[in-house]
Amino acid sequence: MRVTFLGTGSAMPTGERFQTGILLESADEDLLVDCGSGVLHGLQRTNVGYEGLDAVLLTHHHLDHVSDLMPLLKARWLSGAIELTIAGPEGTEELVTDLLAVHDYMQDRVDLSFREVGAESFSLAGFDVSALEVRHSMYCLAYRFAESGVDGTDGDAPSFVFSGDTEAFPELVEFADGAAVLAHDCSFPDSVDVDNHPTPGELGRVLAAADGEVGRVYLTHLYPHTDGEHEGMLESIGDRYDGDVRFASDGLSLDIE
């Protein structure tokens, strides 16, 4: 499994980070998780490109996670790649069809299939996926991905977990137990009083206290408030949690083996 962070920013642009999007490549299929502003450009910098996608999976419906959906569909129509599966929480089909209805010329241009998912297990675009409801201002899902048909040395496929937008809480770390990589929301430094997203101190406490272990944690969904604060944020987490924690960046690719 190859994981590429296409966008590690948030609803407030920094000029350096696109909004949320992650590309997962399996042996045969390719899956886009979230599609915020700029993600279409990030996707085109990969070997997959916008034509190569087999499916899009949404964590939730906030604008910074869906705003490039229509540009993606138009680009695929113009390139002749008109078939696509779009999956996500309840209301995903209504969201996309309502957006398409705004643009008359897009009617009947793309052949879409929809899947609406909850806190369950399912397969999509070459991946076995498990979902967990997280703590955010809108219904939102974290996802755990393992490449279908791939076993690790211990019998379990190597896995990647994406938190979506969420506060830090123990059940999410336990959901990620044994994963090679956990990409976790860490939107603000400790100096910001915030709900629905964690600060590094909060995330560090939860990572240390929860009954779950992960190979490496990448911090993502970064607001401009985190600029110039990375060293202090890592120190704050490190004061509480002794695991491997790093910042994600746009274009970073990982091979999960």
C-alpha positions as MATLAB code, in Angstrom:
seq = 'MRVTFLGTGSAMPTGERFQTGILLESADEDLLVDCGSGVLHGLQRTNVGYEGLDAVLLTHHHLDHVSDLMPLLKARWLSGAIELTIAGPEGTEELVTDLLAVHDYMQDRVDLSFREVGAESFSLAGFDVSALEVRHSMYCLAYRFAESGVDGTDGDAPSFVFSGDTEAFPELVEFADGAAVLAHDCSFPDSVDVDNHPTPGELGRVLAAADGEVGRVYLTHLYPHTDGEHEGMLESIGDRYDGDVRFASDGLSLDIE';
ca = [
       0.000    0.000    0.000;
       1.272    3.437   -0.905;
      -0.073    6.495    0.929;
       0.433   10.032   -0.389;
      -0.646   13.134    1.504;
      -2.093   15.403   -1.187;
      -3.291   18.071    1.242;
      -2.399   18.543    4.911;
      -3.989   21.937    5.482;
      -7.332   23.115    6.772;
     -10.217   25.479    6.038;
      -7.854   28.476    6.395;
      -5.241   28.426    3.589;
      -1.565   28.810    4.445;
      -0.294   29.230    0.879;
       1.825   26.118    1.383;
      -0.694   23.363    2.112;
      -3.740   22.222    0.161;
      -6.871   21.236    2.052;
      -7.435   17.621    3.073;
      -6.836   14.782    0.638;
      -4.972   11.460    0.838;
      -4.278    9.049   -2.033;
      -4.109    5.311   -1.301;
      -2.675    3.033   -3.976;
      -3.164   -0.735   -3.915;
      -1.780   -3.248   -6.384;
      -4.716   -2.793   -8.746;
      -6.882    0.158   -7.670;
      -6.548    3.688   -6.343;
      -8.628    5.445   -3.708;
      -8.879    9.150   -2.847;
      -9.845    9.958    0.739;
     -11.395   13.437    0.967;
     -11.172   16.079   -1.746;
     -10.593   19.558   -0.356;
      -9.460   22.623   -2.273;
      -6.181   22.046   -4.117;
      -6.370   18.273   -3.916;
      -7.044   17.989   -7.667;
      -3.705   19.703   -8.322;
      -1.942   17.505   -5.769;
      -3.456   14.434   -7.355;
      -2.178   15.420  -10.791;
       1.354   15.523   -9.392;
       1.156   11.764   -8.752;
       1.417    8.900  -11.226;
      -2.270    8.128  -10.669;
      -3.670   11.501  -11.714;
      -7.337   12.381  -11.682;
      -8.166    9.897  -14.467;
      -6.706    6.949  -12.548;
      -8.971    7.021   -9.514;
     -11.374    4.146   -8.903;
     -13.230    5.675   -5.954;
     -13.480    8.648   -3.595;
     -14.205    8.125    0.109;
     -15.291   11.056    2.292;
     -14.783   11.317    6.050;
     -17.451   14.039    6.339;
     -19.019   16.876    4.393;
     -17.305   20.046    5.573;
     -16.202   22.280    2.688;
     -12.471   21.799    3.199;
     -12.972   18.063    2.594;
     -15.274   18.179   -0.454;
     -14.677   21.454   -2.323;
     -12.665   19.903   -5.189;
     -15.265   17.226   -5.923;
     -16.912   19.174   -8.727;
     -13.597   20.185  -10.362;
     -12.538   16.530  -10.136;
     -15.711   15.322  -11.845;
     -15.426   17.930  -14.590;
     -11.776   17.057  -15.244;
     -12.654   13.366  -15.446;
     -15.538   14.068  -17.835;
     -13.285   16.102  -20.123;
     -10.690   13.309  -20.111;
     -13.293   10.592  -20.780;
     -12.987    8.950  -17.343;
     -16.677    9.274  -16.573;
     -17.169    6.323  -14.184;
     -16.463    6.774  -10.475;
     -17.658    5.469   -7.116;
     -18.178    8.058   -4.385;
     -18.600    6.753   -0.835;
     -19.021    8.431    2.515;
     -21.355    8.986    5.457;
     -25.113    9.251    5.137;
     -26.047   12.177    2.900;
     -23.099   11.762    0.528;
     -25.275   10.976   -2.501;
     -27.572   13.925   -1.794;
     -24.575   16.230   -1.361;
     -23.045   15.292   -4.711;
     -26.295   15.294   -6.678;
     -27.204   18.704   -5.238;
     -23.792   20.081   -6.244;
     -24.209   18.675   -9.746;
     -27.674   20.235   -9.975;
     -26.132   23.682   -9.583;
     -24.213   23.196  -12.844;
     -26.673   22.363  -15.630;
     -23.972   21.479  -18.142;
     -22.696   18.720  -15.836;
     -25.980   16.831  -15.861;
     -25.543   13.275  -17.190;
     -21.870   13.900  -17.962;
     -20.518   11.453  -15.384;
     -21.563    7.926  -14.461;
     -21.464    7.842  -10.665;
     -22.242    5.105   -8.191;
     -22.726    5.900   -4.518;
     -22.153    4.020   -1.273;
     -23.126    5.406    2.095;
     -21.294    3.940    5.081;
     -21.342    4.147    8.846;
     -19.215    2.737   11.657;
     -18.774   -0.630    9.957;
     -16.420   -2.696    7.809;
     -16.562   -2.728    4.020;
     -14.379   -3.130    0.925;
     -13.702   -0.350   -1.565;
     -11.247    0.111   -4.446;
      -8.848   -2.653   -3.440;
      -8.961   -1.954    0.299;
     -10.599   -3.547    3.310;
     -11.873   -0.642    5.371;
     -13.112   -0.285    8.936;
     -14.818    2.894   10.118;
     -15.248    4.551   13.519;
     -17.412    7.553   14.376;
     -15.226   10.315   15.808;
     -15.825   13.506   17.810;
     -16.363   16.490   15.551;
     -18.934   19.232   14.968;
     -20.406   17.179   12.093;
     -20.836   13.414   11.791;
     -17.390   12.223   10.760;
     -15.662    8.871   10.349;
     -12.114    7.690   10.914;
     -11.000    4.919    8.575;
      -8.576    2.021    8.889;
      -7.257    0.689    5.568;
      -5.603   -2.615    4.686;
      -4.885   -3.701    1.148;
      -7.251   -6.511    0.169;
      -5.586   -9.901   -0.145;
      -2.319   -8.845    1.517;
      -1.093  -10.546    4.717;
       1.721   -9.435    6.968;
       4.191  -11.639    8.805;
       1.779  -11.967   11.718;
      -1.186  -12.769    9.479;
      -2.598   -9.250    9.545;
      -2.286   -6.912    6.589;
      -0.244   -3.749    7.254;
      -2.688   -0.926    7.897;
      -3.004    2.840    7.694;
      -5.466    4.832    9.824;
      -6.771    8.323    9.095;
      -8.531   10.073   11.960;
     -10.596   12.485    9.885;
     -11.417   15.667   11.809;
     -11.733   14.883   15.488;
     -10.840   15.552   19.058;
      -8.325   13.127   20.540;
      -9.967   10.289   22.473;
      -8.812    6.828   23.627;
     -11.166    4.756   21.495;
      -9.646    6.192   18.326;
      -6.114    5.184   19.362;
      -7.434    1.742   20.259;
      -9.094    1.592   16.830;
      -5.620    2.220   15.368;
      -3.890   -0.387   17.570;
      -1.258   -2.242   15.543;
      -1.429    0.117   12.554;
       1.841    0.987   10.845;
       0.791    4.639   10.521;
      -1.864    6.844   12.118;
      -2.497   10.210   10.437;
      -4.150   12.318   13.140;
      -5.735   15.758   13.199;
      -3.601   18.225   15.198;
      -4.987   21.514   14.003;
      -3.719   24.003   16.599;
      -0.877   24.547   19.098;
      -1.547   24.360   22.833;
      -1.976   28.146   23.025;
      -5.309   27.939   21.167;
      -8.476   27.015   23.072;
     -10.425   24.880   20.600;
     -13.168   22.267   20.377;
     -13.614   19.534   17.737;
      -9.856   19.375   17.039;
      -6.956   18.422   19.348;
      -3.956   20.404   20.495;
      -0.631   18.549   20.794;
      -0.861   18.355   24.574;
      -4.281   16.736   24.384;
      -3.166   14.350   21.637;
      -0.021   13.376   23.540;
      -1.969   12.578   26.702;
      -4.432   10.392   24.811;
      -1.732    8.577   22.822;
       0.108    7.769   26.056;
      -2.935    6.703   28.071;
      -4.918    4.729   25.489;
      -4.704    0.951   25.271;
      -3.324    0.930   21.733;
       0.010    1.268   19.958;
       0.857    2.488   16.463;
       4.106    2.435   14.534;
       4.210    6.124   13.666;
       1.931    9.154   14.008;
       1.728   11.898   11.377;
       0.124   15.223   12.305;
      -2.149   16.753    9.698;
      -5.089   19.174    9.168;
      -2.809   22.063   10.132;
      -4.207   25.571   10.542;
      -2.009   28.654    9.956;
      -1.759   28.921   13.761;
       0.718   26.011   13.661;
       3.192   27.832   11.393;
       6.453   28.335   13.291;
       5.159   26.171   16.131;
       6.152   22.709   14.918;
       9.099   22.209   17.243;
       7.083   23.249   20.280;
       4.150   21.071   19.253;
       6.386   18.001   18.926;
       7.951   18.786   22.305;
       4.500   19.043   23.851;
       3.533   15.625   22.516;
       6.932   14.204   23.469;
       6.517   15.354   27.069;
       3.572   12.972   27.308;
       4.135   10.275   24.664;
       7.404    8.631   23.656;
       6.341    7.275   20.260;
       7.429    8.342   16.781;
       5.501   11.519   15.853;
       6.141   13.661   12.777;
       4.442   16.375   10.739;
       2.860   15.384    7.448;
       3.493   17.574    4.413;
       1.888   17.874    1.004;
       3.388   15.342   -1.382;
       4.795   13.050    1.324;
       4.520    9.406    0.203;
       4.823    6.330    2.409;
       5.016    2.663    1.527;
       3.086    0.745    4.183;
       4.698   -2.678    4.339;
];
